[in-house]
Amino acid sequence: MQRIQLADGLSFSQFIQGYWRLLDWDLTPVQMVNFAKQHIELGITTVDHADIYGDYECEVAFGQALKLAPDLRSQIELVTKCDIKLVSQKHPSRQIGHYDTSAAHILASVDASLQNLQTDYIDVLLLHRPDPLMSADEVADTFAELKQAGKVRHFGVSNFTPMQFDLLQSRLTDKLVTNQVEFNPMNMQCSADGTFEHLQMHKVAPMIWSCLAGGRIFGEDSPQANRVRAVLTEIGEEVGATMDQVIYAWVLKMPCNPLPIIGSGNIKRIKMAVDASSIQLTNEQWFRVWVASNGHNVP
């Protein structure tokens, strides 16, 4: 599998294994170890987590697997996120969900993730959502403290606009290594609002979440979904690929080195997704999906 260099001493596999649905897969720790070994054998060594996934339980479940097979840790790049505070049974005092990019919360979140994941360092920590109350200087100082302590090696963001990205980067000595954003044939905002151009300009490879639009493409009965589904089926017949594979090939055609996150716990579907890297769509095929999504031709 192709590897994408994000910074000195850091590269990601072109495809990333997402673990936000880990609890839905109902795996024992032994089965989790076997699953991780299988996607590592496919070349997928980068794994994506967040403190809140599975109501704060997915990191714990993955950590049980790492404890059972500690040799896996050196074979993966571990990404996790913080700053969202969910209302949950674990935090009954919270009245509403909100964001918190204070030093106290980031430091506490990292310590909790390290404990949950049964590791002593995180390869990449992302701020999960942009916080309108974020002090860029405070976050920068916190990042420096975490790196100095050896707890986090690199930093990035998720769902940030170009201006939000540049604000935080302006206070940092080290490069933000990625911006994790949503992009799929049902939501192409990042290709229209300057996000991808901004990342390409700064040579920052984006991690892409929800490539399959959370399954909406396959089952939603809306004019947009029906148009997109029909065109993806046509292109699939032309290139000899499944609809999933056409979508991943469509995402990979972007020139900003996108890193698609695969959310499936089915190793066969993961293998099919990886095979999409060999599919080369024409520009016209790519724009046929664009037209189907927007419901009109290009200007």
Secondary structure, 3 states (H helix, E strand, C coil): CCEEEEECCEEEECCEEECCCHHHHCCCHHHHHHHHHHHHHCCCCEEECCCCHHHHCHHHHHHHHHHHCHHHHHHCEEEEEECEECCECCECCCCCCEECCCHHHHHHHHHHHHHHHCCCCEEEEEECCCCCCCCHHHHHHHHHHHHHCCCEEEEEEECCCHHHHHHHHCCCCCCCCCEEEECECCECHHHCCCHHHHHHHCCCCCEEECCCHHHHHHHCCCHHHHHHHHHHHHHHHHHCCCHHHHHHHHHHCCCCCCEEEECCCCHHHHHHHHHHHHCCCCHHHHHHHHHHHHCCCCC
